Amino acid sequence: MNSIPWQDRPENCSDVMWRYSENPIIDRYAIPSSNSIFNSAVVPFKDGFAGVFRCDNKAVQMNIFAGFSKNGIDWDINHEPIVMQAGNTEMIDSDYKYDPRVVFIEDRYWITWCNGYHGPTIGIAYTFDFKEFFQCENAFLPFNRNGVLFPQKINGKYAMLSRPSDNGHTPFGDIYISYSPDMKYWGEHRCVMKATPFEDSAWQCTKIGAGPIPILTDEGWLMLYHGVINTCNGFRYAMGAAILETDAPDKVKYRTQPYLLGPAKTYEMVGDVPNVVFPCAALHDTKEDKLAVYYGAADTVVAMAFGKLSEVVQFTKENSL
């Protein structure tokens, strides 16, 4: 396994997760055309890492770009967006692409993203080498966001988390799970988690959405997610965690009442959209007890945070709603 990016907990830091001291790791102008690069996905690949990055250009057209890194921190992002070929469908229309996730399942890498097709829905594609990409049928009808695949089949079926939404900046949103026998037809939709009552946990009372690919632990699936509160200054996004039943991930065992990481640094509070911590990818090393999370900050740049995997699980259990 490739060594994942890591930085030890700073002295005098008692938080369960801590920021990389050199954040942000990807600047908004990392490629010539970009206005911003954020909400991006990373996986181990060959002797390093590959990623799919949301890069909004200076016309603020949203698209996804492939990139590569030896250490998971220093990235070489392609200057041109991913060009899709037909996968299990000839219908590969797309008005925009944003907020990708990436996961390796069985023999290939699967990418999901928010795909523009008469409004936002969940696009799906696969690749073997991050050079050629094959687009498949959209998973759901519009409107939907935050499509996140599980890294293995559950009871013989592919499983995906998502958040049904509307066509705009949705003032609501709960997490659902859906299943597919073939990555083409999706059904058996079940509610997983709802936004909380304001008085119980206000940081996640407006809407929630799944973040990185869930991680299988001894306690169940660790699902990092974002939660949103609607303040007098607009939406504020923070990161929490939940643990789902291993064989029935529509059942929540634990869910954090406090957030794990919220906007506090300048690069999280100031940008195109202020006050956003939006996790999209996580690398983990069970043997080393390490967790490295990639998150979009202020819808402008990519940043990283670290934690001990066992401590995040324990924190989730001990601080559960």
N, C-alpha and C positions, 0 to 999 in steps of 0.2 A: 504494500500500500504506500502511496505517496505521502510524505510528511506534510501534514496540513499546516497552514499558517498559524503562528502562535506567538503570544506575548504573555509573560507571567503577570499575575495580578499585581497592580501597583501597591507599594507600601501604603498603609493607612486607608486602603480601600476595603470596605466590608460588603460591597454590593455583590450579588450573585453573578452579575455579568459586568464586564468592564470594556471600555473602548480602546481600540488600537491608538497608540500615542501619535502615530503619523497620519491619522485620518485627516481628510478623506483620501482613499487610495486611488480613486479615479476622479480626475477633475472634469468639470463640465465641458471643457474645450479639448478633451483628449484626442479627438479626431478633427480634421479641418472643418467638417460641415456641422458640427454639433453645437446646439444651444445648451444642451444638458445631457448627462448620462447618469442613469439611476435605475432603481428597481430592476436589478439584473440577476442572472442565475449562473451558477458555477458548479462544475462536477470534476472529479478526478478523471484524467484522460492521458493515456500513455505514460510518459515519464514526468508529467506535470499536470496541468489543468486546462480545461476548455470552458468557455462561457458563452452565453447568449445575452447581449446587452441591449437595454432600451436606450436608444439614442434619438432624441428629438432634434431635428435640424433647425436651422435659423429661420425657416418658415413655420416652425413648430409642427412639422409633419412627423408622426410617430412611427418608428420602425425598429426592427431588431437586427443586430449585427453580431457576427461571430468573433471570438477573440481567444487568445491563447496566452498561457503564462507558465513559467517554470516553477514559480514559488507561490502562486495564488495571490500575490500582492502587486507585482509589477506586470502590467498587461499590455499586449500588443493587439489592439482591436482593429479589425478590418475597416477600411475606409468606405466600403460600399455595403449596403444592406444585404441580408440573405435573400437569395432568389429561389423561390420554391418551384419544384417540379411536382407533377401529379403523383400522388400516392395511391390511396384506395378510392380516389374520386377524381373526376375531371374538373370539379368545381373548386377552384382555388382562388376565387375572388377575395379581395381584401382591401378595405378602404384605409386601414391602419393596423398596426400591430404594436402592442405594448405590454409591459409587466410580465416577461417570460419566466417560466420555471423549466428546469431540465432534470431528468432522472434516467438512469440506466435500468432497463428492465429486460431480462433474459439475454437478448443478443444485440440490442441497439439502444441508442439514446432517444428518448422521447421529449419533445418540447411542447409545452402548452403556453398559450398567451391569450390576452384579450384581443380578439379579432373583430375588425370592423366589417360587419355584413348586415346592412340595414339596422345598424346599432351594434353595441358590444355583445359578443358571445365568446365562447371558448374555442380557439383554434388549436389544432393538434398537428404535429409533424414528427417525423423521425429522421435520424441521420446515423450513419456509421462512423463518419470521419470529420464532421463539422465543416465539410466542404460542399457536399451535396445534401440537400434537404428535400424531403418528400412530404407534401402537405396532404392531410387526410380530411375527412368530413368534419365539419364543426360538430362539437359534442352536443350542444344544446341550442334551442331557439334563443334569439335575443329576448330578454337582456340578461347578461350574466358576466361575472368577473371572477378573478382569482381562482382559476382552474389549477388544481394541484393534485398530481397523481401520486398514489402510493408506490413504493419501490418494488413491490411484489404483488402477485395476485392474492386475493383474499377469498377463500372458499371457491377457488377456481376461476375467479373473475377479476378483471382489471377494476380498480376503484379510483374515483376522483372526487375530491372536495371542490366545492364551488360556492359562489354567493350570488343567487338571483338578485337582480338589481333593476334599475330603470335606465333610461337613455341618457341621463345627465349625472350630476354629482350627487349620487344617491343619498338621501337623508335617512336611510334604513338599510338593513342587511344582516342576514343570519347565514350560518355555515350549514351546507347540505352535503350529502354524499350520494353518489350515483355509481352504478356498476355497468360493466360491458363485457360481453363474451369475446369481443373481437376488435376493440378500439374503434368501432364504427357506429354501433347502435348502443345507446345509453338509456338506462331505465332504473327501476327500483330506487327511486329518489327518496331519501330519508333525511329528516332534520337531525343535525348533530348538535348544534349549539346556537343559542340566540343571544342577541345583545342583552346586557344586564339592566335591571332597574337602576335608575340614577342613584338612589340612596344606597345601593349595595356595592357598586363599583363604577363610579361615574366615568372613568377614563375609557370604558368600553360600552357605554350606554346607548350610543347612537347607531353604530354598526360594527361588525367584525368580519374578518376574512382570513382564510388560511394563508400562511406564509411559505416557508421552505417545505421541501419534501419531508413528510413525517419520518421520524427515526424510531426504529423498533428497539425497545428497551425491555428489561425484565418486568417492568411494571405495565407495559403496554406501549402504544404508539405515542411518542412525544411529538405534539403538534405545536410549533410556534405559530403565533397568529398576530395580526394587528387588530387593535381596537381603537375606536374613534369616539370622541366627545365633541359635540357642537357647542362651541364657546361664543362669547360676544365678539371674538376675533376670528371666527371661522372654525373649521375642523382642526382637531389636534389628534395626531396619530401616535400611538405607542405600541410596544411589543409585549405580549404575554405568552403564556404556555398552558397547554392542557395535555392530559394523558387520556388516551382513548383505549377501549378494550381491544385486545389483540385480534380476536376473531370476529368482533362485532364493533367496528369503529364508529358506528353511529351512537354508541353509548359512551358518555363522558364519565371517567372515574374521578378526575381531579381537574381543577381549573383555577388559575391564579386570580386572587382578588386584587393584589397590587400588581402593577406592571413590572416587567423585568428591565425595560429600558425605555425611557421617554425622552423627548426633545429637550436638551439642556445645553448643548454646545452651540456655538455660533453657526456652524455649518448645518445644524439640524433646525435651527430656529430662523435662519435667514436664507432665503433663496426664492426660486420661482413660486413655490408654495410653502410658506413658513410653517414651522412646528410639525415636522413629519419625520417619524422613524418607521420605515416600511420594510420589513424583512422579506427577502425573496429566495435566499439560498443559505444552506448550512452544511458545512463539512464537519464530520465527526470522526474521532478515533477512540473506539471503545477501550482498547488496550491502554492507551495513554490517558484516558478519561478527559478528552479534550473536545470542545465544541467551538467552532468558528462560524460566525454568522455574518453574511453580507446583507447590508440594508441600504435602501435609498434614503438620503437625507435631504429634506426640504425640496423634494422633487427636482434635485439639481445635480447631486454628486453621489458616488458610491462610498460607503464607509464600512468598517468592520468592528465587531465586538466579539469578545471571547468569554468563555465560562467553562467550568468543570461540568461535564455531562451529568455526573452523579449528583452534583450540587443543584443543578437546574431541576432535575427530577425530584430531589428532596424538597427543594423550595416550593415546587408546584404542589406537592403533597401536603406540606405543612402550612401553606398559605392559600388553601383552596376555598372557594365559595361554598 
